[in-house]
């Protein structure tokens, strides 16, 4: 049973969240990726400017599932650097969770 209560989430609270991936169409932008890394991302998931992930509204097109219930990344192994640096409980996480009405995570990041 999926829940948005961070106290009962397994190894990663991200799998019951996904808020950072549905925060802003400007969020999943490419910054430090080299050409080889970018070439691994499916073209249909890259925006028209080739500057970041394609979004449907504010939601990254690679995000699967329902925010706050159960989510996953369709390209997790090859996700952009900005996605790799967002950590459970950090300032960006807290901001995204707040936007979706989810409680801040405690015990993960300062």
N, C-alpha and C positions, 0 to 999 in steps of 0.2 A: 504494500500500500504506500503510495507516494504521499509526502507531506512537505510543507514548507517550514516546519519546525526544525531549526538547525540542530537542536539537541538530539534528534533522532535520526539524522542523516548519517549514512555510512561514511566511507573514507573521504569523499569529497562533497561538500555542501553545494558545489556548483551543479551537480546533477539533479538537484531539486530546486534550482534557481534559474539561471540563464538570464538574469536581469541585465548583466553587463553586455550581453549580446543583443539586447533589445532596448538599448538606451538612446542611441543616436545614430543617424546615418553617417555621421562624421567620425564615429568612434573606431570602426574597424578599418583604419587607414594603414597603408603600407609605409614603413619608415626606414627600416634597416635591412630589409630583405634583399638578397642578391637576385640576379636574373634567374638563376637555377631554381631558387626557392619559389619565385613567382610563377615560373613555368609549370610547377607541380600543382598549382591551384587551378581547378577547372575553370575555363574561360567564362562559362555561364554564371559563375559566382563572383566575377570581378566586375567592378562598376565601369561605366562607359568612359571615364577619364583614365582608367587603368591605375587609379591611385589608392584603391582600397576594395574591400568586399562590397558586392552589390547588396543593397538592402531593399526590403519591402516595407516601406514606411521607415520606421526607426529600427526595425529588426533585421539582423544579418540573415542573408538568404541561406547560410549554412546551418543556422540554428534549427534544431528539430525538437518537437515537443511543446509543452505548455509552460510558460514562465511561471515560476513559483510552485510548480507541481513536479514535473519531471522533464529534463531537457538533456540534449547531447549536441555535440558539434559533428556535422556531417563530414568535416575534413580535419578532425582533431589532430591527427599525426602530422599534418602539413599546414596547420593554422598559422596565420601571420604572427609576427613578433609581438604586436600590441596585445594580442589575445594571450600570449604566453606570459606576459609581464603582469597582467591583472591577477591579483591574488585574493583568495577568500579573506574578507574582513578588512582589506585596505581601503583607502579613502574613495577610490573609484568604485569599488564594490559597494560600499555603504551608500554612495550617491545613487547608484543604479538601483539598488534594493529599495531605497526610500521612494524613488520615482514610481516603483511598481507596488508600493504599499507593503513591502516585506520588512520584517525587523532586521536591524543590523546584526551581523554575526559577531559573536564574542569568542575570545580565545583563539583567534587565528592570526590577525595582524594588528599592529598598533594603530 
